[in-house]
Amino acid sequence: MNDLYVWLASQHAGLQTFKTFQQKLAHLAARNPQQRAACRLLHGTIDRYIEAFDEAPLPSTVAARAHSRLLHAIAELNPSADATEQLAELNRLAELTLTR
C-alpha cells in the first residue's frame, strides 16, 4: 500500500487518476492476497465516486477533498496490525465515502 500511497500523492485529483488507481489496486490484490479485502473495499468506494461524476462536471473542491480522503484512508492502513485492528481498518474503509 505504501507504493500506492506515494503514487496517489503525486497525482492530480481528476477522475482518470482514480480509474488508474483502481487498476493498481487490482494488481496489488493479485500479488498480495492478505490485502485483498482492503483493495476490494477501496475499489468499490472509488467505483461509486467515478459513477457519481462520470460524464458530469467534477468540481475541483470535490475532487481535491476526495483525493485527500483517499490518501488519508490509505495512510491509516497498517498491514502488520493484529487481527482486531485490521478488522477495524476494514470497517473504516467500508464506511469511506468520497462524494461528500
C-alpha positions in Angstrom: 0.0 0.0 0.0 2.9 2.4 0.6 3.7 2.4 -3.1 0.1 3.2 -4.0 0.1 6.0 -1.4 3.3 7.5 -2.9 1.9 7.2 -6.4 -1.5 8.7 -5.5 0.1 11.6 -3.6 1.9 12.6 -6.7 -1.2 12.6 -8.9 -3.8 15.3 -9.5 -7.4 14.7 -8.3 -9.0 14.0 -11.7 -11.2 11.0 -12.5 -8.5 9.4 -14.6 -6.3 9.2 -11.5 -9.0 7.3 -9.7 -9.5 5.0 -12.6 -5.8 4.2 -12.8 -5.7 3.8 -9.0 -8.4 1.1 -9.4 -6.1 -0.8 -11.8 -3.3 -0.5 -9.4 -5.5 -1.9 -6.6 -6.4 -4.9 -8.8 -2.7 -5.6 -9.4 -1.9 -5.2 -5.7 -4.7 -7.6 -4.7 -3.5 -10.2 -7.2 0.1 -10.0 -5.8 -0.8 -9.7 -2.1 -3.8 -11.8 -1.1 -3.5 -10.6 2.5 -4.5 -7.1 1.3 -7.3 -8.3 -1.0 -10.2 -7.1 1.3 -8.8 -3.6 1.7 -8.3 -3.4 -2.1 -11.8 -4.5 -2.8 -13.3 -2.1 -0.4 -11.3 0.8 -1.8 -12.1 -0.3 -5.4 -15.9 -0.2 -4.5 -15.6 3.2 -2.9 -13.8 4.5 -6.0 -16.4 2.9 -8.3 -19.2 4.8 -6.6 -17.2 8.1 -6.8 -16.5 7.6 -10.5 -20.1 6.7 -11.2 -21.3 9.8 -9.5 -19.2 12.1 -11.7 -18.5 10.2 -14.9 -19.7 12.3 -17.8 -20.7 15.1 -15.3 -18.7 18.2 -14.2 -16.4 17.4 -11.3 -16.0 20.5 -9.1 -12.3 20.9 -8.2 -13.1 21.2 -4.5 -14.9 17.9 -4.5 -12.1 16.3 -6.4 -9.5 17.7 -4.0 -11.5 16.5 -1.0 -12.0 13.0 -2.4 -8.3 12.8 -3.2 -7.4 13.9 0.3 -9.8 11.4 1.9 -8.5 8.6 -0.1 -4.9 9.4 0.8 -5.8 9.7 4.5 -7.6 6.3 4.4 -4.6 4.6 2.8 -2.2 6.2 5.2 -4.1 4.7 8.2 -3.7 1.2 6.9 -1.2 -1.0 8.8 -0.6 -4.4 7.2 1.3 -5.6 10.2 -1.5 -4.7 12.7 -3.1 -7.5 14.7 -6.4 -9.1 13.5 -8.6 -6.8 15.7 -7.0 -3.6 14.3 -7.1 -4.9 10.8 -10.8 -5.6 11.1 -11.3 -2.0 12.5 -9.4 -0.7 9.5 -11.6 -2.7 7.1 -14.7 -1.3 8.8 -13.3 2.2 8.4 -12.8 1.5 4.7 -16.3 0.2 4.4 -17.6 3.5 5.7 -15.4 5.7 3.5 -17.2 7.9 1.0 -15.6 10.2 -1.5 -18.6 12.0 -2.7 -19.5 14.2 0.2 
